[in-house]
Amino acid sequence: MSSPRRPGLLTDLGAVVLTLVLVGIAGALGRWQYDAWQAHREAEARDLSGVTPVPLDDVMGADDPFPAPDLGRPVEVRGEWLEGGFWVADRELDGRDGYWAVDPLQVGDAAVLVVRGWAPEPEAALLAARGETALTGWLQAPDGSLATDDDPDDDVFPEIRVADAIQRVDVDLYSAYLVAQEPAPGLQAAELEALPSPSRFTGVRNLLYAFEWWIFGGFAAFIWWRWRRDATAPEVGDLDRPAAG
């Protein structure tokens, strides 16, 4: 004979309530960690190109590494143009190949490279920036693809690298460059090369914690299901034994 085993009503209800509480807490904590992951990515990927400009010194110093969270931020500078300008090849504007005109602007004891505009062909006269000026430009990080310069002796570079440009000026350079919002006479406004995008590893710890909490919630539900199945399984009684002869 077999008879079903069932836990008491209070025990059954208590197990259900405990399971629901644990699953609810795990789900809520997982959601909180997931939202934190999303917030980290959104903060890193925010587009700062339209915010109010701030002085360059408020964002970084001449000896500071490039501040990645401020990529694309408009900054204000005031200084004097230096000799040592150059062109950067293979820069597009509205689908057309062309060149950037880049000149160093001395700001205090250092200089910052400024993209003054775009031209379809390099012209020496367009690099003749002289005198003092004040301008607003978007903060950009130097290029790092290590493209080869086929002719190191000319004024055309394959990309903007501080290590290359420092040889053309007598002062230190910022580890950043600016794209001027207003192009110089004879040039067209250059397009921004880079805006922030989140790294694949941004906030990954929060994402892993979210998965851990959800797995814990699923495990709690599984434990309840296993306990309920075992608690209500038929109980096999002793079989009738043959009488002793």
C-alpha positions as a printed Julia matrix, in Angstrom:
245×3 Matrix{Float64}:
  0.0     0.0     0.0
  1.11    3.59   -0.53
 -0.26    6.79    0.9
  0.59   10.39   -0.03
  2.66   12.4     2.36
  1.74   16.06    2.63
  3.33   18.77    4.78
  1.18   20.71    7.2
 -0.65   23.77    5.93
  1.52   26.2     7.87
  4.69   24.48    6.7
  3.5    24.57    3.1
  2.5    28.24    3.25
  5.72   29.16    5.05
  7.82   27.49    2.34
  5.89   29.3    -0.4
  6.25   32.69    1.32
  9.94   32.17    1.99
 10.55   31.17   -1.61
  8.64   34.16   -2.97
 10.58   36.51   -0.67
 13.93   35.07   -1.72
 13.04   35.12   -5.43
 11.7    38.68   -5.11
 14.83   39.92   -3.33
 17.13   38.22   -5.83
 15.14   39.61   -8.75
 15.17   43.13   -7.32
 18.91   43.06   -6.58
 19.59   41.66  -10.04
 17.53   44.45  -11.6
 19.4    47.01   -9.51
 22.77   45.7   -10.68
 21.54   45.62  -14.29
 20.39   49.24  -14.05
 23.79   50.18  -12.61
 25.46   48.51  -15.6
 23.26   50.5   -17.98
 23.95   53.72  -16.09
 27.73   53.18  -16.36
 27.47   52.66  -20.1
 25.23   55.68  -20.63
 27.54   57.88  -18.57
 30.56   56.81  -20.58
 28.78   57.2   -23.91
 27.19   60.61  -23.25
 27.55   63.11  -26.07
 29.09   66.27  -24.63
 29.48   68.11  -27.94
 26.49   70.37  -27.23
 27.18   71.33  -23.62
 28.32   74.77  -22.5
 32.03   75.32  -23.24
 34.45   75.48  -20.32
 38.07   76.66  -20.17
 40.58   74.03  -21.24
 42.38   74.29  -17.9
 39.19   73.22  -16.12
 39.29   69.91  -18.0
 42.98   69.05  -18.15
 46.44   70.4   -17.53
 49.34   70.52  -19.95
 50.96   67.45  -18.33
 47.76   65.46  -17.77
 46.79   62.36  -19.75
 43.79   62.69  -22.0
 40.57   62.76  -19.92
 38.51   60.07  -21.66
 35.17   61.06  -20.03
 35.5    64.53  -21.62
 35.88   63.33  -25.2
 33.94   65.7   -27.45
 33.49   68.39  -24.79
 33.71   71.97  -26.12
 36.47   73.96  -24.43
 37.63   77.56  -24.67
 41.24   78.58  -25.23
 43.07   81.84  -25.66
 46.65   82.07  -26.87
 49.07   82.82  -29.68
 49.59   80.84  -32.85
 52.98   79.21  -33.3
 54.81   78.05  -36.39
 54.83   74.33  -37.03
 51.44   73.76  -38.64
 50.8    70.71  -40.78
 48.12   68.93  -42.81
 46.43   65.65  -41.96
 45.47   63.54  -44.96
 42.45   61.32  -45.61
 39.9    63.37  -43.71
 36.37   63.32  -45.06
 33.78   66.06  -45.23
 30.35   65.25  -46.65
 31.78   62.17  -48.34
 34.72   64.0   -49.94
 38.35   63.22  -49.19
 40.46   66.13  -48.08
 42.86   67.48  -45.48
 42.75   69.03  -42.05
 44.72   72.21  -41.4
 46.33   71.87  -37.96
 48.25   74.6   -36.13
 49.72   74.73  -32.62
 48.26   77.36  -30.3
 50.37   78.34  -27.28
 48.3    78.44  -24.12
 50.43   79.47  -21.17
 53.64   77.43  -21.08
 52.38   74.73  -23.44
 50.58   74.47  -26.75
 47.54   72.62  -27.98
 47.03   71.43  -31.55
 43.99   72.96  -33.21
 42.23   71.68  -36.31
 41.37   75.01  -37.9
 39.31   73.51  -40.72
 39.1    71.28  -43.79
 40.32   71.82  -47.35
 40.14   69.64  -50.48
 43.84   70.23  -51.13
 46.69   71.42  -48.9
 47.74   75.02  -49.45
 50.64   76.54  -47.56
 48.88   79.88  -47.17
 46.08   78.28  -45.16
 48.58   77.23  -42.46
 49.84   80.78  -41.97
 48.08   81.36  -38.64
 49.66   84.23  -36.72
 48.88   86.48  -33.78
 46.67   86.0   -30.76
 43.24   84.45  -30.82
 40.45   83.07  -28.67
 38.41   80.12  -29.89
 36.14   77.28  -28.88
 36.86   73.72  -30.0
 35.82   70.17  -29.3
 38.28   68.11  -27.26
 39.63   65.08  -29.1
 42.16   62.37  -28.3
 45.28   62.02  -30.48
 45.23   59.26  -33.07
 46.88   55.97  -32.24
 46.68   53.73  -35.3
 50.43   54.18  -35.94
 49.86   54.82  -39.64
 53.1    55.11  -41.58
 54.13   58.5   -42.93
 55.35   57.92  -46.49
 57.21   61.25  -46.56
 58.29   62.47  -43.1
 59.87   65.59  -44.58
 56.7    67.18  -45.95
 53.89   68.98  -44.11
 51.32   66.21  -44.58
 50.83   63.69  -41.78
 48.67   60.55  -41.9
 47.17   61.32  -38.48
 47.47   63.59  -35.45
 50.11   62.25  -33.07
 51.63   64.38  -30.33
 54.95   62.53  -30.68
 55.2    63.69  -34.32
 53.96   67.24  -33.77
 56.23   67.93  -30.78
 59.2    67.96  -33.15
 57.76   71.02  -34.91
 57.39   73.3   -31.86
 59.63   74.45  -29.02
 57.13   73.97  -26.19
 55.34   71.03  -24.65
 52.06   69.89  -26.19
 48.81   68.92  -24.55
 47.89   65.25  -24.9
 44.8    66.32  -26.81
 43.79   68.37  -29.8
 40.84   70.62  -30.57
 38.54   70.78  -33.58
 37.61   74.47  -33.94
 33.9    75.15  -34.03
 34.44   78.1   -36.39
 36.7    77.35  -39.38
 39.49   79.73  -40.34
 39.09   81.85  -43.5
 39.46   79.74  -46.64
 38.63   76.52  -44.78
 35.45   74.59  -44.08
 34.4    73.31  -40.66
 35.96   69.91  -39.94
 33.81   67.02  -38.78
 34.46   65.42  -35.42
 36.38   62.19  -35.68
 35.33   60.66  -32.37
 32.52   60.85  -29.86
 32.27   58.75  -26.7
 31.23   55.12  -26.96
 31.07   52.67  -24.07
 33.72   50.01  -23.72
 32.52   46.4   -23.77
 33.92   46.1   -20.25
 32.16   49.17  -18.84
 30.29   48.17  -15.68
 30.72   44.46  -16.48
 31.02   43.67  -12.77
 27.5    45.02  -12.22
 26.2    42.89  -15.1
 27.81   39.75  -13.66
 26.34   40.51  -10.24
 22.91   40.85  -11.87
 23.22   37.39  -13.41
 24.4    35.98  -10.08
 21.36   37.32   -8.25
 18.98   35.98  -10.9
 20.65   32.57  -10.75
 20.3    32.62   -6.96
 16.58   33.41   -7.33
 16.16   30.58   -9.8
 17.99   28.22   -7.44
 15.71   29.19   -4.56
 12.66   28.4    -6.72
 14.2    25.07   -7.71
 14.83   24.14   -4.07
 11.19   24.85   -3.22
  9.99   22.81   -6.19
 12.24   19.89   -5.22
 11.12   20.01   -1.6
  7.45   20.16   -2.61
  7.84   17.23   -4.96
  9.57   15.12   -2.33
  7.11   16.15    0.41
  4.09   15.09   -1.61
  5.53   11.91   -3.13
  3.71    8.66   -2.27
  5.15    6.86    0.72
  5.61    3.18    0.11
  4.55    1.06    3.09
  6.06   -2.22    4.16
  4.98   -5.12    2.01
  3.12   -7.91    3.72
  5.63  -10.44    4.84
  4.87  -14.19    4.4
  3.99  -15.92    7.62
  6.77  -17.94    9.18
  6.37  -21.7     8.59
